[in-house]
Amino acid sequence: MSAEGGSKAILAALAANLGIAVAKFIGFALTGASSMLAEGVHSVADTANQGLLLLGRKRAERTATPEHPFGYGRNRFFYAFVVALLLFTMGSVFAIYEGIEKLGRPEDLSSPIIAIAILVVAVCLEGYSFFTAVGESKKTKGRRSWWLFIRQAKAPELPVVLLEDFGALIGLGLALLGVGLTLLTGNPVWDAIGTLCIGTLLGIIAVVLVIEMKSLLIGEGALPTEVNKIVDALEAGHHVVRVIHIKTQYLGPEELLIAAKIALTPRMPVEQVAREIDEAEARVRAQVPIARQIYLEPDLDRSAASEPGNQIDREGEAVAQDS
């Protein structure tokens, strides 16, 4: 994901959620609808979330220091993790609490038509933000399903904005349903039920984001297709017999660490070994530009794994296949 594309989606979501939050709180003040209050808090949480995502991107740009020799790229993972926690605490927990309160003490709505009008406007604004995020995501999504894109994306901002906006649109639909049924039936319990549904939805989305962001934060390796490209690039050298084992890890969304042991042709001069290592690194970077940190250890091919019928376990060990 390009920095420009990610920032565009975040800024669109920030502007939309800020306007929506103000409108929802005005609607709550005029109508007393608990679903409007829950949605207002949800929009405040989303606005804060976009601010945190921008802060994470900014802090990730800091140059490496002796204390952090691999840089600060994981700031983007950390702040996205905080966003998921914030969505759960400020959005889900509050909405569920408010829904339970209203179920115990239902209150009649005043001017529910105003609430419906504000929610319709909010749907339009949230839809703009959502389709902006969808458009930016398609540039890197490829042929993957949307669920697979969210699971595999290494840049956290677009998956976070996508799920936030999707949840917000569904939440607005639930709020409209709750207020609408209250208007039709005269029973304010429907508003409380809508609020509970919004809280449950936000909780599910928050849990999904927490799981995905935690995985990125503790360190994910390259996808199998990326590992295959790296191994192929390494083994393309005339004097590289094979890759003995390889480890990868994302230091940030656009920075990949690669450590590999490669078997070279025996009895090569030291100067040629150094030249082979440099050329191998150049081949890898040509195929995988985000491979910023590459550490290659030359070795001799001491196992039978290089014989026909054997293959490399590219997660780390050489294994023999029965022919």
C-alpha positions in Angstrom: 0.0 0.0 0.0 1.4 3.4 -0.9 1.7 6.0 1.8 -0.3 8.4 -0.3 -3.1 5.9 -0.8 -3.3 5.0 2.9 -3.3 8.6 4.0 -6.1 9.4 1.6 -8.3 6.7 3.0 -7.5 7.8 6.6 -8.2 11.4 6.0 -11.5 10.7 4.2 -12.5 8.6 7.2 -11.4 11.2 9.7 -13.4 14.0 8.0 -16.5 11.9 7.6 -16.5 10.6 11.2 -15.9 14.0 12.7 -18.9 15.4 10.9 -21.0 12.4 11.6 -20.1 12.5 15.4 -21.3 16.1 15.7 -24.5 15.3 13.8 -25.3 12.3 15.9 -24.8 14.1 19.2 -27.1 16.8 18.0 -29.6 14.2 17.1 -29.3 12.6 20.5 -29.8 15.9 22.3 -33.0 16.5 20.2 -34.5 13.0 20.4 -33.0 11.2 23.3 -32.5 8.1 21.2 -29.9 5.8 22.9 -28.9 4.3 19.5 -28.0 7.8 18.4 -25.8 8.2 21.5 -24.2 4.9 20.9 -23.5 5.8 17.3 -22.2 9.2 18.4 -19.7 7.6 20.7 -18.8 5.1 18.0 -18.0 8.0 15.6 -15.9 9.7 18.2 -14.0 6.5 18.7 -13.5 6.2 14.9 -12.3 9.8 14.7 -9.8 9.2 17.4 -8.8 6.0 15.7 -8.0 7.8 12.4 -5.9 10.3 14.4 -4.0 7.4 16.0 -3.4 5.8 12.6 -1.9 9.0 11.3 0.3 9.4 14.4 1.5 5.8 13.9 2.5 6.5 10.3 4.3 9.7 11.4 6.2 8.0 14.2 7.2 5.0 11.9 9.1 7.4 9.7 11.8 8.1 12.4 15.3 7.0 11.5 16.9 4.0 13.2 18.8 4.6 16.4 21.4 2.4 18.3 18.5 1.6 20.7 16.2 0.6 17.8 18.7 -0.5 15.0 15.9 -1.8 12.8 13.9 1.4 12.9 10.4 2.3 14.1 8.3 0.7 11.4 6.3 -1.4 13.9 4.8 1.8 15.3 2.1 1.4 12.6 1.3 -2.1 14.0 1.2 -0.8 17.6 -1.1 2.1 16.9 -3.4 -0.1 14.9 -3.6 -2.4 17.9 -4.4 0.5 20.1 -7.2 1.5 17.6 -8.7 -2.0 17.9 -8.7 -1.8 21.7 -10.2 1.7 21.6 -13.0 0.5 19.2 -13.8 -2.2 21.7 -13.8 -0.1 24.9 -15.3 3.2 23.6 -17.5 1.7 21.0 -18.7 -1.8 21.9 -18.7 -1.7 25.7 -20.4 1.7 25.9 -23.1 0.7 23.4 -23.8 -2.5 25.2 -24.0 -0.7 28.5 -26.3 2.0 27.1 -28.5 -0.7 25.5 -28.9 -2.6 28.8 -29.7 0.7 30.6 -32.4 1.6 28.1 -33.9 -1.9 28.2 -34.3 -1.6 32.0 -35.7 2.0 31.8 -37.2 2.6 28.3 -37.8 6.2 27.4 -40.0 7.6 24.7 -38.2 9.3 21.8 -38.9 13.0 21.0 -38.7 14.0 17.3 -37.6 10.6 15.9 -37.9 12.0 12.4 -34.9 14.2 13.1 -32.9 11.2 14.2 -33.8 9.3 11.0 -32.8 12.3 8.9 -29.4 12.6 10.6 -28.8 8.9 10.3 -29.5 9.1 6.6 -27.0 11.9 6.2 -24.5 9.9 8.2 -24.9 6.9 5.9 -24.0 9.1 2.9 -20.9 10.4 4.6 -19.8 7.0 5.9 -20.5 5.6 2.5 -18.1 8.1 0.9 -15.4 7.1 3.4 -16.0 3.4 2.9 -15.9 3.5 -0.9 -12.7 5.7 -0.7 -11.1 2.9 1.4 -12.4 0.2 -1.0 -10.9 2.1 -4.0 -7.5 2.4 -2.4 -7.5 -1.2 -1.2 -8.2 -2.5 -4.7 -4.8 -1.2 -5.8 -3.1 -3.8 -3.6 -5.8 -6.4 -3.1 -5.2 -8.2 -6.4 -7.4 -11.3 -6.8 -7.6 -12.1 -3.1 -11.0 -12.1 -1.4 -11.7 -9.2 0.9 -11.4 -11.4 3.9 -8.1 -12.8 2.7 -6.9 -9.2 2.0 -7.7 -8.2 5.6 -6.0 -11.3 7.0 -2.8 -11.0 4.9 -2.3 -7.2 4.6 0.9 -6.1 6.2 0.0 -2.4 6.1 -2.6 -2.1 8.8 -4.4 1.2 7.9 -6.6 0.1 5.1 -7.9 -3.1 6.8 -8.6 -1.1 9.9 -10.5 1.7 8.0 -12.3 -0.9 5.9 -13.6 -2.8 8.9 -14.4 0.4 10.8 -16.4 1.9 7.9 -18.1 -1.4 7.2 -19.1 -1.7 10.8 -20.2 1.9 10.9 -22.5 1.4 7.9 -24.1 -1.7 9.4 -24.4 0.1 12.8 -26.1 3.0 11.1 -28.5 0.6 9.5 -29.2 -1.0 12.9 -29.8 2.5 14.4 -32.2 3.4 11.6 -34.0 0.1 12.2 -34.2 0.7 16.0 -35.5 4.3 15.7 -37.8 3.3 12.8 -39.4 0.5 14.7 -39.8 2.7 17.7 -41.5 5.3 15.5 -43.9 2.7 14.0 -44.7 0.8 17.2 -44.4 3.5 19.8 -42.3 1.0 21.8 -38.8 2.5 22.8 -37.5 -1.0 23.6 -36.6 -1.3 19.8 -34.2 1.6 20.2 -32.5 -0.2 23.1 -32.3 -3.5 21.1 -30.7 -1.6 18.2 -28.1 -0.1 20.6 -27.3 -3.6 21.9 -26.9 -4.9 18.3 -24.5 -2.0 17.5 -22.4 -2.8 20.6 -22.2 -6.5 19.7 -21.2 -5.7 16.1 -18.5 -3.4 17.2 -17.2 -6.0 19.7 -16.9 -8.6 16.9 -15.0 -6.2 14.6 -12.8 -5.1 17.5 -11.9 -8.7 18.3 -11.0 -9.5 14.7 -8.8 -6.4 14.5 -7.1 -7.2 17.8 -6.2 -10.7 16.6 -4.8 -9.4 13.3 -2.9 -6.5 14.7 -1.4 -8.6 17.5 -0.1 -11.0 14.9 1.6 -8.2 13.0 2.9 -6.7 16.2 4.6 -9.8 17.4 6.1 -10.4 14.0 4.8 -12.0 10.8 6.9 -13.6 8.0 6.6 -13.1 4.3 3.8 -14.8 2.4 4.6 -18.1 0.7 4.5 -16.4 -2.7 7.1 -13.8 -1.5 9.3 -16.5 0.1 9.3 -18.4 -3.2 10.4 -15.3 -5.1 13.2 -14.7 -2.6 14.4 -18.3 -2.8 14.2 -18.3 -6.6 16.2 -15.1 -6.8 18.9 -16.4 -4.4 19.2 -19.7 -6.3 19.5 -17.9 -9.7 23.2 -17.3 -9.1 25.6 -19.5 -11.0 27.5 -20.4 -7.8 24.5 -20.7 -5.5 23.9 -24.5 -5.1 20.7 -24.0 -3.0 19.1 -22.3 -0.1 19.6 -24.3 3.0 17.1 -22.4 5.1 15.5 -19.0 5.2 13.7 -16.9 7.8 11.7 -13.7 7.1 10.0 -11.1 9.3 8.2 -7.8 8.6 9.9 -5.0 10.5 7.2 -2.6 9.2 4.6 -2.7 6.5 7.2 -1.7 3.9 10.3 -3.3 5.4 11.2 -7.0 5.3 14.0 -8.7 7.1 15.6 -11.7 5.4 18.1 -14.1 7.0 19.2 -17.1 5.0 21.9 -19.7 4.8 23.0 -20.5 1.2 25.2 -23.3 -0.1 27.8 -22.0 -2.5 30.2 -23.8 -4.9 33.1 -25.3 -2.9 36.6 -23.9 -2.8 35.7 -20.4 -4.0 38.1 -17.5 -3.1 36.9 -15.2 -0.4 36.6 -12.3 -2.8 34.3 -14.3 -5.0 32.2 -15.4 -2.0 31.7 -11.8 -1.1 30.8 -11.0 -4.7 28.2 -13.8 -4.8 26.6 -12.6 -1.6 26.4 -9.0 -3.0 24.9 -10.2 -6.3 22.4 -12.5 -4.4 21.2 -9.5 -2.3 20.8 -7.4 -5.5 18.7 -10.1 -7.1 16.4 -10.4 -4.1 15.9 -6.6 -3.9 15.1 -6.5 -7.6 12.3 -9.1 -7.0 11.1 -7.9 -3.6 11.9 -4.2 -3.2 10.7 -4.1 0.4 13.6 -6.5 1.4 15.6 -3.7 3.2 17.6 -5.9 5.6 19.2 -9.0 4.1 21.7 -11.2 6.0 23.1 -14.2 4.0 25.4 -16.8 5.5 27.5 -18.8 3.0 28.0 -22.5 3.7 28.8 -25.7 1.9 26.2 -28.2 0.7 26.7 -31.0 3.3 23.3 -32.7 3.1 21.6 -34.9 0.5 18.8 -32.4 0.2 20.3 -31.1 -3.0 19.8 -34.4 -4.8 16.8 -34.9 -7.1 13.7 -35.7 -5.2 14.6 -33.5 -2.2 13.4 -30.0 -1.5 13.9 -27.1 1.0 11.5 -26.6 3.9 11.4 -22.8 3.3 10.3 -22.2 6.9 13.7 -23.2 8.1 14.8 -26.9 7.8 16.0 -29.1 5.0 13.8 -32.2 4.6 14.3 -35.2 2.4 11.4 -36.4 0.3 11.0 -40.1 -0.5 11.3 -40.7 -4.2 
